[in-house]
Amino acid sequence: MLDGQQRITSIGRFVTDKFAIMDAPSGNPKMFSTMPADQQKKLRESKLLINECEGTETEIKEWFETINIAGVPHWKVFLFD
């Protein structure tokens, strides 16, 4: 995995209630299990963009630099519209 391991691990840990996020309006911690069902569903069903590449180590590093220079986000999760 070239990029995203921390993001994927964080999502997995959050949905298994290993940590809470701070609720913006109240400032109180919010566990995944206490979120409304529609928000849980939206997070569970969010898609991650995965790019597979093959080549030499140098080619893969060049590809990685190219996609990062373009400024395109790797993924976004929108919990609240």
Wavefront OBJ file of the C-alpha trace (Angstrom):
o trace
v 0.000 0.000 0.000
v 1.494 3.303 -1.081
v -0.875 5.656 0.646
v -3.972 5.553 2.772
v -3.062 2.973 5.392
v -3.651 5.417 8.237
v -7.012 6.483 6.755
v -8.202 2.910 6.302
v -7.043 1.929 9.795
v -8.761 4.980 11.303
v -12.060 4.198 9.582
v -11.893 0.589 10.760
v -11.094 1.586 14.325
v -13.882 4.179 14.383
v -16.598 1.826 13.119
v -15.559 -0.731 15.755
v -15.844 1.908 18.527
v -12.123 2.057 19.290
v -12.296 5.864 19.487
v -14.790 8.719 19.319
v -15.017 11.848 17.205
v -15.957 15.221 18.600
v -19.501 16.282 17.790
v -19.276 19.745 16.226
v -22.380 21.374 17.739
v -22.019 20.046 21.276
v -18.286 19.396 21.550
v -19.063 15.992 23.092
v -17.386 12.778 21.980
v -19.472 10.602 19.671
v -18.900 6.879 19.155
v -19.861 5.260 15.872
v -22.414 3.050 17.654
v -24.217 6.131 19.008
v -24.568 7.809 15.614
v -27.965 7.744 13.911
v -28.486 4.641 11.745
v -28.594 6.669 8.514
v -25.185 8.210 9.238
v -23.714 4.805 10.141
v -25.073 3.391 6.886
v -23.647 6.282 4.869
v -20.192 5.708 6.334
v -20.342 1.928 5.899
v -21.440 2.281 2.276
v -18.906 4.966 1.327
v -16.599 3.892 -1.457
v -12.843 4.312 -1.369
v -10.923 4.996 -4.556
v -8.302 2.298 -5.048
v -5.669 2.491 -7.758
v -3.607 -0.590 -8.522
v -0.351 -0.208 -10.334
v 2.343 -2.537 -11.538
v 5.901 -1.823 -12.486
v 9.320 -1.353 -11.077
v 9.788 0.455 -7.778
v 10.929 3.549 -9.687
v 7.884 3.470 -11.992
v 5.518 3.076 -9.053
v 7.123 5.993 -7.191
v 6.847 8.170 -10.318
v 3.162 7.211 -10.695
v 2.524 8.019 -7.038
v 4.171 11.446 -7.387
v 2.081 12.150 -10.497
v -1.253 11.409 -8.832
v -0.302 13.419 -5.742
v 0.866 16.440 -7.721
v -2.498 16.551 -9.517
v -4.149 17.584 -6.261
v -6.988 15.080 -6.545
v -8.247 13.876 -3.161
v -7.712 10.149 -2.615
v -11.094 9.773 -0.937
v -13.788 11.719 0.793
v -16.442 10.643 3.214
v -19.433 12.901 3.588
v -21.296 12.052 6.786
v -23.407 15.158 6.878
v -24.978 16.884 3.880
l 1 2 3 4 5 6 7 8 9 10 11 12 13 14 15 16 17 18 19 20 21 22 23 24 25 26 27 28 29 30 31 32 33 34 35 36 37 38 39 40 41 42 43 44 45 46 47 48 49 50 51 52 53 54 55 56 57 58 59 60 61 62 63 64 65 66 67 68 69 70 71 72 73 74 75 76 77 78 79 80 81
